[in-house]
Amino acid sequence: MPDPYYEILLPETYPAGRVCEAETCTTRLSIYNPDDLCARCEKIERAERFEAERLEFLWAELMDRLLEAACV
Ligand SMILES: [Zn+2]
């Protein structure tokens, strides 16, 4: 009897021998990693993106306050 969950449980794999795309990184990527970055670089990139978003938010909030203060 065929198991309907068999295919779902099989993890998708990607070409073996790929290397992390970050400039100074030579980490081999796992065949289970769908990204072009290794786990470490992925984490760094995400942190940088988060920091940029945070700064943008703080900047927008500061501008709001400045505008509010200017209108009083
Ligand atoms: Zn890397």
N, CA, C, O and the ligand as a Tripos MOL2 file, in Angstrom:
@<TRIPOS>MOLECULE
protein
  289   287    73     0     0
PROTEIN
NO_CHARGES

@<TRIPOS>ATOM
      1 N           0.8510   -1.2090    0.0000 N.3       1 MET1
      2 CA          0.0000    0.0000    0.0000 C.3       1 MET1
      3 C           0.8790    1.2500    0.0000 C.2       1 MET1
      4 O           1.7350    1.3810    0.8760 O.2       1 MET1
      5 N           0.7050    2.1610   -0.9370 N.am      2 PRO2
      6 CA          1.5700    3.3520   -1.0060 C.3       2 PRO2
      7 C           1.2970    4.3210    0.1380 C.2       2 PRO2
      8 O           0.1500    4.5600    0.5160 O.2       2 PRO2
      9 N           2.3510    4.8580    0.6610 N.am      3 ASP3
     10 CA          2.2310    5.8060    1.7670 C.3       3 ASP3
     11 C           2.0850    7.2220    1.2060 C.2       3 ASP3
     12 O           3.0110    7.7100    0.5590 O.2       3 ASP3
     13 N           0.9740    7.8860    1.4280 N.am      4 PRO4
     14 CA          0.7500    9.2360    0.8670 C.3       4 PRO4
     15 C           1.6740   10.2980    1.4580 C.2       4 PRO4
     16 O           1.8270   11.3740    0.8790 O.2       4 PRO4
     17 N           2.2930   10.0080    2.6100 N.am      5 TYR5
     18 CA          3.1490   11.0100    3.2530 C.3       5 TYR5
     19 C           4.6110   10.8570    2.8440 C.2       5 TYR5
     20 O           5.4570   11.6810    3.1920 O.2       5 TYR5
     21 N           4.8890    9.8020    2.1090 N.am      6 TYR6
     22 CA          6.2710    9.5000    1.7510 C.3       6 TYR6
     23 C           6.9480   10.6790    1.0530 C.2       6 TYR6
     24 O           8.0590   11.0690    1.4140 O.2       6 TYR6
     25 N           6.2760   11.2380    0.0590 N.am      7 GLU7
     26 CA          6.9010   12.3290   -0.7070 C.3       7 GLU7
     27 C           7.0510   13.6010    0.1040 C.2       7 GLU7
     28 O           8.0430   14.3150   -0.0420 O.2       7 GLU7
     29 N           6.1020   13.8880    0.9400 N.am      8 ILE8
     30 CA          6.1420   15.0930    1.7670 C.3       8 ILE8
     31 C           7.3090   15.0180    2.7480 C.2       8 ILE8
     32 O           7.9620   16.0200    3.0380 O.2       8 ILE8
     33 N           7.5560   13.8190    3.2490 N.am      9 LEU9
     34 CA          8.6080   13.6570    4.2460 C.3       9 LEU9
     35 C          10.0040   13.7120    3.6210 C.2       9 LEU9
     36 O          10.9900   13.9690    4.3130 O.2       9 LEU9
     37 N          10.0780   13.4740    2.3270 N.am     10 LEU10
     38 CA         11.3860   13.5440    1.6830 C.3      10 LEU10
     39 C          11.8030   15.0000    1.5590 C.2      10 LEU10
     40 O          11.1160   15.7780    0.8970 O.2      10 LEU10
     41 N          12.9100   15.3900    2.1790 N.am     11 PRO11
     42 CA         13.3360   16.7930    2.0720 C.3      11 PRO11
     43 C          13.8130   17.0900    0.6610 C.2      11 PRO11
     44 O          14.3990   16.2360   -0.0040 O.2      11 PRO11
     45 N          13.5540   18.3100    0.2150 N.am     12 GLU12
     46 CA         14.0170   18.7260   -1.1020 C.3      12 GLU12
     47 C          15.5200   18.9250   -1.0320 C.2      12 GLU12
     48 O          16.0410   19.4240   -0.0350 O.2      12 GLU12
     49 N          16.2010   18.5440   -2.0680 N.am     13 THR13
     50 CA         17.6520   18.7330   -2.0560 C.3      13 THR13
     51 C          18.0850   19.6160   -3.2250 C.2      13 THR13
     52 O          17.3680   19.7600   -4.2160 O.2      13 THR13
     53 N          19.2680   20.1990   -3.0860 N.am     14 TYR14
     54 CA         19.8110   21.1070   -4.0740 C.3      14 TYR14
     55 C          21.1750   20.6000   -4.5010 C.2      14 TYR14
     56 O          21.7600   19.7600   -3.8180 O.2      14 TYR14
     57 N          21.6990   21.0980   -5.6270 N.am     15 PRO15
     58 CA         22.9700   20.5550   -6.1350 C.3      15 PRO15
     59 C          24.0660   20.5320   -5.0710 C.2      15 PRO15
     60 O          24.2210   21.4900   -4.3130 O.2      15 PRO15
     61 N          24.8110   19.4580   -5.0190 N.am     16 ALA16
     62 CA         25.8990   19.3510   -4.0520 C.3      16 ALA16
     63 C          27.1010   20.1430   -4.5380 C.2      16 ALA16
     64 O          27.2360   20.4000   -5.7340 O.2      16 ALA16
     65 N          27.9870   20.5350   -3.6050 N.am     17 GLY17
     66 CA         29.2240   21.2100   -3.9840 C.3      17 GLY17
     67 C          29.0790   22.7050   -4.1660 C.2      17 GLY17
     68 O          30.0220   23.3560   -4.6150 O.2      17 GLY17
     69 N          27.9220   23.2750   -3.8310 N.am     18 ARG18
     70 CA         27.7750   24.7290   -3.9290 C.3      18 ARG18
     71 C          28.5240   25.3760   -2.7730 C.2      18 ARG18
     72 O          28.6470   24.7970   -1.6930 O.2      18 ARG18
     73 N          29.0200   26.5820   -3.0140 N.am     19 VAL19
     74 CA         29.7570   27.3080   -1.9780 C.3      19 VAL19
     75 C          29.0060   28.5950   -1.6600 C.2      19 VAL19
     76 O          28.3730   29.1880   -2.5340 O.2      19 VAL19
     77 N          29.0810   29.0180   -0.4100 N.am     20 CYS20
     78 CA         28.4240   30.2430    0.0460 C.3      20 CYS20
     79 C          28.7870   31.4300   -0.8490 C.2      20 CYS20
     80 O          29.9440   31.5900   -1.2390 O.2      20 CYS20
     81 N          27.7960   32.2540   -1.1690 N.am     21 GLU21
     82 CA         28.0250   33.3610   -2.1060 C.3      21 GLU21
     83 C          28.6300   34.6010   -1.4600 C.2      21 GLU21
     84 O          29.0530   35.5150   -2.1690 O.2      21 GLU21
     85 N          28.6820   34.6530   -0.1400 N.am     22 ALA22
     86 CA         29.2800   35.8040    0.5200 C.3      22 ALA22
     87 C          30.7540   35.9200    0.1060 C.2      22 ALA22
     88 O          31.4460   34.9140   -0.0520 O.2      22 ALA22
     89 N          31.2190   37.1600   -0.0660 N.am     23 GLU23
     90 CA         32.5200   37.4060   -0.6580 C.3      23 GLU23
     91 C          33.6930   36.6720   -0.0120 C.2      23 GLU23
     92 O          34.5170   36.0680   -0.6990 O.2      23 GLU23
     93 N          33.7560   36.7330    1.3040 N.am     24 THR24
     94 CA         34.9250   36.1660    1.9780 C.3      24 THR24
     95 C          34.6610   34.7810    2.5340 C.2      24 THR24
     96 O          35.4820   34.2490    3.2800 O.2      24 THR24
     97 N          33.5360   34.1940    2.1850 N.am     25 CYS25
     98 CA         33.1490   32.9250    2.7780 C.3      25 CYS25
     99 C          33.3340   31.7800    1.7960 C.2      25 CYS25
    100 O          32.9890   31.8950    0.6200 O.2      25 CYS25
    101 N          33.8750   30.6890    2.2820 N.am     26 THR26
    102 CA         34.0840   29.5270    1.4060 C.3      26 THR26
    103 C          33.3690   28.3060    1.9400 C.2      26 THR26
    104 O          33.7100   27.1730    1.5990 O.2      26 THR26
    105 N          32.3730   28.5410    2.7800 N.am     27 THR27
    106 CA         31.6360   27.4380    3.3820 C.3      27 THR27
    107 C          30.8350   26.6730    2.3310 C.2      27 THR27
    108 O          30.1360   27.2640    1.5070 O.2      27 THR27
    109 N          30.9500   25.3590    2.3760 N.am     28 ARG28
    110 CA         30.1540   24.5230    1.4950 C.3      28 ARG28
    111 C          28.7030   24.5480    1.9650 C.2      28 ARG28
    112 O          28.4120   24.4240    3.1550 O.2      28 ARG28
    113 N          27.8060   24.7100    1.0000 N.am     29 LEU29
    114 CA         26.3920   24.7380    1.3580 C.3      29 LEU29
    115 C          25.8410   23.3260    1.4320 C.2      29 LEU29
    116 O          26.2200   22.4440    0.6610 O.2      29 LEU29
    117 N          24.9570   23.1440    2.3580 N.am     30 SER30
    118 CA         24.2800   21.8560    2.4840 C.3      30 SER30
    119 C          23.3440   21.6570    1.3060 C.2      30 SER30
    120 O          22.7900   22.6150    0.7680 O.2      30 SER30
    121 N          23.1740   20.3990    0.9080 N.am     31 ILE31
    122 CA         22.2480   20.1310   -0.2020 C.3      31 ILE31
    123 C          20.8180   20.4000    0.2200 C.2      31 ILE31
    124 O          19.9180   20.4340   -0.6190 O.2      31 ILE31
    125 N          20.6010   20.5910    1.5110 N.am     32 TYR32
    126 CA         19.2570   20.8930    2.0010 C.3      32 TYR32
    127 C          19.0340   22.3910    2.1430 C.2      32 TYR32
    128 O          17.9330   22.8260    2.4810 O.2      32 TYR32
    129 N          20.0710   23.1810    1.8880 N.am     33 ASN33
    130 CA         19.9760   24.6280    2.0190 C.3      33 ASN33
    131 C          19.5180   25.2440    0.6920 C.2      33 ASN33
    132 O          20.2540   25.1840   -0.2920 O.2      33 ASN33
    133 N          18.3210   25.8320    0.6470 N.am     34 PRO34
    134 CA         17.8100   26.4160   -0.5950 C.3      34 PRO34
    135 C          18.4540   27.7630   -0.9030 C.2      34 PRO34
    136 O          18.2880   28.2810   -2.0070 O.2      34 PRO34
    137 N          19.1780   28.3350    0.0390 N.am     35 ASP35
    138 CA         19.7560   29.6670   -0.1380 C.3      35 ASP35
    139 C          21.1280   29.6170   -0.7890 C.2      35 ASP35
    140 O          21.7210   28.5480   -0.9400 O.2      35 ASP35
    141 N          21.6240   30.7880   -1.1720 N.am     36 ASP36
    142 CA         22.9610   30.8930   -1.7330 C.3      36 ASP36
    143 C          23.9800   31.2520   -0.6650 C.2      36 ASP36
    144 O          25.1700   31.3930   -0.9470 O.2      36 ASP36
    145 N          23.5000   31.3990    0.5710 N.am     37 LEU37
    146 CA         24.3820   31.7360    1.6830 C.3      37 LEU37
    147 C          24.3870   30.6170    2.7070 C.2      37 LEU37
    148 O          23.3920   29.9080    2.8630 O.2      37 LEU37
    149 N          25.5080   30.4550    3.4090 N.am     38 CYS38
    150 CA         25.5600   29.4630    4.4720 C.3      38 CYS38
    151 C          24.7770   30.0010    5.6700 C.2      38 CYS38
    152 O          24.4150   31.1780    5.7000 O.2      38 CYS38
    153 N          24.5230   29.1620    6.6310 N.am     39 ALA39
    154 CA         23.6910   29.5430    7.7710 C.3      39 ALA39
    155 C          24.2650   30.7470    8.5120 C.2      39 ALA39
    156 O          23.5190   31.6080    8.9790 O.2      39 ALA39
    157 N          25.5890   30.8070    8.6190 N.am     40 ARG40
    158 CA         26.2330   31.8970    9.3600 C.3      40 ARG40
    159 C          26.0530   33.2280    8.6170 C.2      40 ARG40
    160 O          25.6730   34.2310    9.2230 O.2      40 ARG40
    161 N          26.3230   33.2350    7.3170 N.am     41 CYS41
    162 CA         26.1880   34.4620    6.5250 C.3      41 CYS41
    163 C          24.7200   34.8760    6.4460 C.2      41 CYS41
    164 O          24.3930   36.0620    6.4720 O.2      41 CYS41
    165 N          23.8640   33.9000    6.3510 N.am     42 GLU42
    166 CA         22.4370   34.1750    6.3030 C.3      42 GLU42
    167 C          22.0180   34.9300    7.5610 C.2      42 GLU42
    168 O          21.2350   35.8790    7.4990 O.2      42 GLU42
    169 N          22.5440   34.5000    8.6880 N.am     43 LYS43
    170 CA         22.2170   35.1280    9.9690 C.3      43 LYS43
    171 C          22.7490   36.5650   10.0020 C.2      43 LYS43
    172 O          22.0590   37.4830   10.4460 O.2      43 LYS43
    173 N          23.9840   36.7440    9.5270 N.am     44 ILE44
    174 CA         24.5970   38.0780    9.5070 C.3      44 ILE44
    175 C          23.8000   39.0010    8.5950 C.2      44 ILE44
    176 O          23.5210   40.1460    8.9510 O.2      44 ILE44
    177 N          23.4350   38.5000    7.4180 N.am     45 GLU45
    178 CA         22.7080   39.3250    6.4610 C.3      45 GLU45
    179 C          21.3530   39.7250    7.0370 C.2      45 GLU45
    180 O          20.9130   40.8640    6.8810 O.2      45 GLU45
    181 N          20.7020   38.7840    7.6980 N.am     46 ARG46
    182 CA         19.3930   39.0780    8.2730 C.3      46 ARG46
    183 C          19.5250   40.1420    9.3600 C.2      46 ARG46
    184 O          18.6870   41.0370    9.4650 O.2      46 ARG46
    185 N          20.5860   40.0410   10.1720 N.am     47 ALA47
    186 CA         20.8190   41.0150   11.2350 C.3      47 ALA47
    187 C          21.0580   42.3990   10.6500 C.2      47 ALA47
    188 O          20.5780   43.4000   11.1830 O.2      47 ALA47
    189 N          21.8100   42.4480    9.5400 N.am     48 GLU48
    190 CA         22.0940   43.7310    8.9050 C.3      48 GLU48
    191 C          20.8250   44.3490    8.3370 C.2      48 GLU48
    192 O          20.6080   45.5560    8.4380 O.2      48 GLU48
    193 N          19.9930   43.5070    7.7380 N.am     49 ARG49
    194 CA         18.7440   44.0050    7.1700 C.3      49 ARG49
    195 C          17.8490   44.5230    8.2920 C.2      49 ARG49
    196 O          17.1980   45.5600    8.1620 O.2      49 ARG49
    197 N          17.8330   43.7830    9.3890 N.am     50 PHE50
    198 CA         17.0220   44.1740   10.5350 C.3      50 PHE50
    199 C          17.4920   45.5060   11.0930 C.2      50 PHE50
    200 O          16.6810   46.3690   11.4300 O.2      50 PHE50
    201 N          18.8030   45.6680   11.1870 N.am     51 GLU51
    202 CA         19.3810   46.9070   11.7040 C.3      51 GLU51
    203 C          19.0240   48.0760   10.7990 C.2      51 GLU51
    204 O          18.7100   49.1590   11.2920 O.2      51 GLU51
    205 N          19.0660   47.8810    9.4950 N.am     52 ALA52
    206 CA         18.7320   48.9370    8.5460 C.3      52 ALA52
    207 C          17.2680   49.3460    8.7070 C.2      52 ALA52
    208 O          16.9340   50.5300    8.6740 O.2      52 ALA52
    209 N          16.4130   48.3580    8.8810 N.am     53 GLU53
    210 CA         14.9910   48.6460    9.0580 C.3      53 GLU53
    211 C          14.7430   49.3930   10.3570 C.2      53 GLU53
    212 O          13.9070   50.2930   10.4260 O.2      53 GLU53
    213 N          15.4860   49.0040   11.3840 N.am     54 ARG54
    214 CA         15.3370   49.6370   12.6890 C.3      54 ARG54
    215 C          15.7580   51.1120   12.6100 C.2      54 ARG54
    216 O          15.0840   51.9900   13.1500 O.2      54 ARG54
    217 N          16.8760   51.3660   11.9330 N.am     55 LEU55
    218 CA         17.3600   52.7370   11.7940 C.3      55 LEU55
    219 C          16.3670   53.5860   10.9950 C.2      55 LEU55
    220 O          16.1320   54.7530   11.3080 O.2      55 LEU55
    221 N          15.7960   52.9780    9.9680 N.am     56 GLU56
    222 CA         14.8210   53.6850    9.1450 C.3      56 GLU56
    223 C          13.6170   54.0660    9.9990 C.2      56 GLU56
    224 O          13.0880   55.1730    9.8950 O.2      56 GLU56
    225 N          13.2010   53.1420   10.8310 N.am     57 PHE57
    226 CA         12.0630   53.3800   11.7010 C.3      57 PHE57
    227 C          12.3680   54.4910   12.7030 C.2      57 PHE57
    228 O          11.5540   55.3910   12.9150 O.2      57 PHE57
    229 N          13.5480   54.4170   13.3140 N.am     58 LEU58
    230 CA         13.9410   55.4390   14.2900 C.3      58 LEU58
    231 C          14.0260   56.8130   13.6260 C.2      58 LEU58
    232 O          13.6240   57.8240   14.2020 O.2      58 LEU58
    233 N          14.5600   56.8290   12.3990 N.am     59 TRP59
    234 CA         14.7040   58.0740   11.6570 C.3      59 TRP59
    235 C          13.3350   58.6850   11.3690 C.2      59 TRP59
    236 O          13.1360   59.8880   11.5410 O.2      59 TRP59
    237 N          12.3940   57.8500   10.9290 N.am     60 ALA60
    238 CA         11.0440   58.3140   10.6250 C.3      60 ALA60
    239 C          10.3750   58.8690   11.8790 C.2      60 ALA60
    240 O           9.6720   59.8790   11.8320 O.2      60 ALA60
    241 N          10.6060   58.1960   12.9880 N.am     61 GLU61
    242 CA         10.0010   58.6310   14.2390 C.3      61 GLU61
    243 C          10.5940   59.9680   14.6850 C.2      61 GLU61
    244 O           9.8870   60.8520   15.1680 O.2      61 GLU61
    245 N          11.9130   60.0910   14.5090 N.am     62 LEU62
    246 CA         12.5960   61.3380   14.8680 C.3      62 LEU62
    247 C          12.0700   62.4960   14.0210 C.2      62 LEU62
    248 O          11.8280   63.5850   14.5410 O.2      62 LEU62
    249 N          11.8960   62.2660   12.7250 N.am     63 MET63
    250 CA         11.3880   63.2990   11.8300 C.3      63 MET63
    251 C           9.9800   63.7110   12.2450 C.2      63 MET63
    252 O           9.6440   64.8950   12.2230 O.2      63 MET63
    253 N           9.1520   62.7240   12.6260 N.am     64 ASP64
    254 CA          7.8000   63.0210   13.0990 C.3      64 ASP64
    255 C           7.8430   63.9670   14.2910 C.2      64 ASP64
    256 O           7.1040   64.9490   14.3720 O.2      64 ASP64
    257 N           8.7460   63.6270   15.2170 N.am     65 ARG65
    258 CA          8.8490   64.4400   16.4320 C.3      65 ARG65
    259 C           9.3320   65.8530   16.1210 C.2      65 ARG65
    260 O           8.8430   66.8280   16.6920 O.2      65 ARG65
    261 N          10.2880   65.9480   15.2180 N.am     66 LEU66
    262 CA         10.8190   67.2540   14.8290 C.3      66 LEU66
    263 C           9.7260   68.1050   14.1870 C.2      66 LEU66
    264 O           9.5890   69.2960   14.4670 O.2      66 LEU66
    265 N           8.9500   67.4510   13.3130 N.am     67 LEU67
    266 CA          7.8470   68.1640   12.6470 C.3      67 LEU67
    267 C           6.8110   68.6130   13.6560 C.2      67 LEU67
    268 O           6.2970   69.7290   13.5860 O.2      67 LEU67
    269 N           6.5110   67.7310   14.5950 N.am     68 GLU68
    270 CA          5.5390   68.0600   15.6400 C.3      68 GLU68
    271 C           6.0320   69.2510   16.4530 C.2      68 GLU68
    272 O           5.2790   70.1860   16.7240 O.2      68 GLU68
    273 N           7.3040   69.2060   16.8380 N.am     69 ALA69
    274 CA          7.8880   70.2740   17.6390 C.3      69 ALA69
    275 C           7.8960   71.5860   16.8620 C.2      69 ALA69
    276 O           7.6910   72.6530   17.4410 O.2      69 ALA69
    277 N           8.1310   71.5110   15.5640 N.am     70 ALA70
    278 CA          8.2020   72.6970   14.7290 C.3      70 ALA70
    279 C           6.8290   73.3600   14.5800 C.2      70 ALA70
    280 O           6.7350   74.5650   14.3480 O.2      70 ALA70
    281 N           5.7730   72.5630   14.7160 N.am     71 CYS71
    282 CA          4.4200   73.0840   14.5250 C.3      71 CYS71
    283 C           3.8300   73.7180   15.7770 C.2      71 CYS71
    284 O           2.8310   74.4340   15.7200 O.2      71 CYS71
    285 N           4.4740   73.4380   16.9170 N.am     72 VAL72
    286 CA          3.9050   73.9700   18.1710 C.3      72 VAL72
    287 C           4.1400   75.4720   18.2490 C.2      72 VAL72
    288 O           3.7390   76.1100   19.2230 O.2      72 VAL72
    289 ZN         28.9090   31.9930    4.2830 Zn       73 ZN73
@<TRIPOS>BOND
     1     1     2 1
     2     2     3 1
     3     3     4 2
     4     3     5 am
     5     5     6 1
     6     6     7 1
     7     7     8 2
     8     7     9 am
     9     9    10 1
    10    10    11 1
    11    11    12 2
    12    11    13 am
    13    13    14 1
    14    14    15 1
    15    15    16 2
    16    15    17 am
    17    17    18 1
    18    18    19 1
    19    19    20 2
    20    19    21 am
    21    21    22 1
    22    22    23 1
    23    23    24 2
    24    23    25 am
    25    25    26 1
    26    26    27 1
    27    27    28 2
    28    27    29 am
    29    29    30 1
    30    30    31 1
    31    31    32 2
    32    31    33 am
    33    33    34 1
    34    34    35 1
    35    35    36 2
    36    35    37 am
    37    37    38 1
    38    38    39 1
    39    39    40 2
    40    39    41 am
    41    41    42 1
    42    42    43 1
    43    43    44 2
    44    43    45 am
    45    45    46 1
    46    46    47 1
    47    47    48 2
    48    47    49 am
    49    49    50 1
    50    50    51 1
    51    51    52 2
    52    51    53 am
    53    53    54 1
    54    54    55 1
    55    55    56 2
    56    55    57 am
    57    57    58 1
    58    58    59 1
    59    59    60 2
    60    59    61 am
    61    61    62 1
    62    62    63 1
    63    63    64 2
    64    63    65 am
    65    65    66 1
    66    66    67 1
    67    67    68 2
    68    67    69 am
    69    69    70 1
    70    70    71 1
    71    71    72 2
    72    71    73 am
    73    73    74 1
    74    74    75 1
    75    75    76 2
    76    75    77 am
    77    77    78 1
    78    78    79 1
    79    79    80 2
    80    79    81 am
    81    81    82 1
    82    82    83 1
    83    83    84 2
    84    83    85 am
    85    85    86 1
    86    86    87 1
    87    87    88 2
    88    87    89 am
    89    89    90 1
    90    90    91 1
    91    91    92 2
    92    91    93 am
    93    93    94 1
    94    94    95 1
    95    95    96 2
    96    95    97 am
    97    97    98 1
    98    98    99 1
    99    99   100 2
   100    99   101 am
   101   101   102 1
   102   102   103 1
   103   103   104 2
   104   103   105 am
   105   105   106 1
   106   106   107 1
   107   107   108 2
   108   107   109 am
   109   109   110 1
   110   110   111 1
   111   111   112 2
   112   111   113 am
   113   113   114 1
   114   114   115 1
   115   115   116 2
   116   115   117 am
   117   117   118 1
   118   118   119 1
   119   119   120 2
   120   119   121 am
   121   121   122 1
   122   122   123 1
   123   123   124 2
   124   123   125 am
   125   125   126 1
   126   126   127 1
   127   127   128 2
   128   127   129 am
   129   129   130 1
   130   130   131 1
   131   131   132 2
   132   131   133 am
   133   133   134 1
   134   134   135 1
   135   135   136 2
   136   135   137 am
   137   137   138 1
   138   138   139 1
   139   139   140 2
   140   139   141 am
   141   141   142 1
   142   142   143 1
   143   143   144 2
   144   143   145 am
   145   145   146 1
   146   146   147 1
   147   147   148 2
   148   147   149 am
   149   149   150 1
   150   150   151 1
   151   151   152 2
   152   151   153 am
   153   153   154 1
   154   154   155 1
   155   155   156 2
   156   155   157 am
   157   157   158 1
   158   158   159 1
   159   159   160 2
   160   159   161 am
   161   161   162 1
   162   162   163 1
   163   163   164 2
   164   163   165 am
   165   165   166 1
   166   166   167 1
   167   167   168 2
   168   167   169 am
   169   169   170 1
   170   170   171 1
   171   171   172 2
   172   171   173 am
   173   173   174 1
   174   174   175 1
   175   175   176 2
   176   175   177 am
   177   177   178 1
   178   178   179 1
   179   179   180 2
   180   179   181 am
   181   181   182 1
   182   182   183 1
   183   183   184 2
   184   183   185 am
   185   185   186 1
   186   186   187 1
   187   187   188 2
   188   187   189 am
   189   189   190 1
   190   190   191 1
   191   191   192 2
   192   191   193 am
   193   193   194 1
   194   194   195 1
   195   195   196 2
   196   195   197 am
   197   197   198 1
   198   198   199 1
   199   199   200 2
   200   199   201 am
   201   201   202 1
   202   202   203 1
   203   203   204 2
   204   203   205 am
   205   205   206 1
   206   206   207 1
   207   207   208 2
   208   207   209 am
   209   209   210 1
   210   210   211 1
   211   211   212 2
   212   211   213 am
   213   213   214 1
   214   214   215 1
   215   215   216 2
   216   215   217 am
   217   217   218 1
   218   218   219 1
   219   219   220 2
   220   219   221 am
   221   221   222 1
   222   222   223 1
   223   223   224 2
   224   223   225 am
   225   225   226 1
   226   226   227 1
   227   227   228 2
   228   227   229 am
   229   229   230 1
   230   230   231 1
   231   231   232 2
   232   231   233 am
   233   233   234 1
   234   234   235 1
   235   235   236 2
   236   235   237 am
   237   237   238 1
   238   238   239 1
   239   239   240 2
   240   239   241 am
   241   241   242 1
   242   242   243 1
   243   243   244 2
   244   243   245 am
   245   245   246 1
   246   246   247 1
   247   247   248 2
   248   247   249 am
   249   249   250 1
   250   250   251 1
   251   251   252 2
   252   251   253 am
   253   253   254 1
   254   254   255 1
   255   255   256 2
   256   255   257 am
   257   257   258 1
   258   258   259 1
   259   259   260 2
   260   259   261 am
   261   261   262 1
   262   262   263 1
   263   263   264 2
   264   263   265 am
   265   265   266 1
   266   266   267 1
   267   267   268 2
   268   267   269 am
   269   269   270 1
   270   270   271 1
   271   271   272 2
   272   271   273 am
   273   273   274 1
   274   274   275 1
   275   275   276 2
   276   275   277 am
   277   277   278 1
   278   278   279 1
   279   279   280 2
   280   279   281 am
   281   281   282 1
   282   282   283 1
   283   283   284 2
   284   283   285 am
   285   285   286 1
   286   286   287 1
   287   287   288 2
@<TRIPOS>SUBSTRUCTURE
     1 MET1         2 RESIDUE 1 A MET
     2 PRO2         6 RESIDUE 1 A PRO
     3 ASP3        10 RESIDUE 1 A ASP
     4 PRO4        14 RESIDUE 1 A PRO
     5 TYR5        18 RESIDUE 1 A TYR
     6 TYR6        22 RESIDUE 1 A TYR
     7 GLU7        26 RESIDUE 1 A GLU
     8 ILE8        30 RESIDUE 1 A ILE
     9 LEU9        34 RESIDUE 1 A LEU
    10 LEU10       38 RESIDUE 1 A LEU
    11 PRO11       42 RESIDUE 1 A PRO
    12 GLU12       46 RESIDUE 1 A GLU
    13 THR13       50 RESIDUE 1 A THR
    14 TYR14       54 RESIDUE 1 A TYR
    15 PRO15       58 RESIDUE 1 A PRO
    16 ALA16       62 RESIDUE 1 A ALA
    17 GLY17       66 RESIDUE 1 A GLY
    18 ARG18       70 RESIDUE 1 A ARG
    19 VAL19       74 RESIDUE 1 A VAL
    20 CYS20       78 RESIDUE 1 A CYS
    21 GLU21       82 RESIDUE 1 A GLU
    22 ALA22       86 RESIDUE 1 A ALA
    23 GLU23       90 RESIDUE 1 A GLU
    24 THR24       94 RESIDUE 1 A THR
    25 CYS25       98 RESIDUE 1 A CYS
    26 THR26      102 RESIDUE 1 A THR
    27 THR27      106 RESIDUE 1 A THR
    28 ARG28      110 RESIDUE 1 A ARG
    29 LEU29      114 RESIDUE 1 A LEU
    30 SER30      118 RESIDUE 1 A SER
    31 ILE31      122 RESIDUE 1 A ILE
    32 TYR32      126 RESIDUE 1 A TYR
    33 ASN33      130 RESIDUE 1 A ASN
    34 PRO34      134 RESIDUE 1 A PRO
    35 ASP35      138 RESIDUE 1 A ASP
    36 ASP36      142 RESIDUE 1 A ASP
    37 LEU37      146 RESIDUE 1 A LEU
    38 CYS38      150 RESIDUE 1 A CYS
    39 ALA39      154 RESIDUE 1 A ALA
    40 ARG40      158 RESIDUE 1 A ARG
    41 CYS41      162 RESIDUE 1 A CYS
    42 GLU42      166 RESIDUE 1 A GLU
    43 LYS43      170 RESIDUE 1 A LYS
    44 ILE44      174 RESIDUE 1 A ILE
    45 GLU45      178 RESIDUE 1 A GLU
    46 ARG46      182 RESIDUE 1 A ARG
    47 ALA47      186 RESIDUE 1 A ALA
    48 GLU48      190 RESIDUE 1 A GLU
    49 ARG49      194 RESIDUE 1 A ARG
    50 PHE50      198 RESIDUE 1 A PHE
    51 GLU51      202 RESIDUE 1 A GLU
    52 ALA52      206 RESIDUE 1 A ALA
    53 GLU53      210 RESIDUE 1 A GLU
    54 ARG54      214 RESIDUE 1 A ARG
    55 LEU55      218 RESIDUE 1 A LEU
    56 GLU56      222 RESIDUE 1 A GLU
    57 PHE57      226 RESIDUE 1 A PHE
    58 LEU58      230 RESIDUE 1 A LEU
    59 TRP59      234 RESIDUE 1 A TRP
    60 ALA60      238 RESIDUE 1 A ALA
    61 GLU61      242 RESIDUE 1 A GLU
    62 LEU62      246 RESIDUE 1 A LEU
    63 MET63      250 RESIDUE 1 A MET
    64 ASP64      254 RESIDUE 1 A ASP
    65 ARG65      258 RESIDUE 1 A ARG
    66 LEU66      262 RESIDUE 1 A LEU
    67 LEU67      266 RESIDUE 1 A LEU
    68 GLU68      270 RESIDUE 1 A GLU
    69 ALA69      274 RESIDUE 1 A ALA
    70 ALA70      278 RESIDUE 1 A ALA
    71 CYS71      282 RESIDUE 1 A CYS
    72 VAL72      286 RESIDUE 1 A VAL
    73 ZN73       289 GROUP 0 **** ****
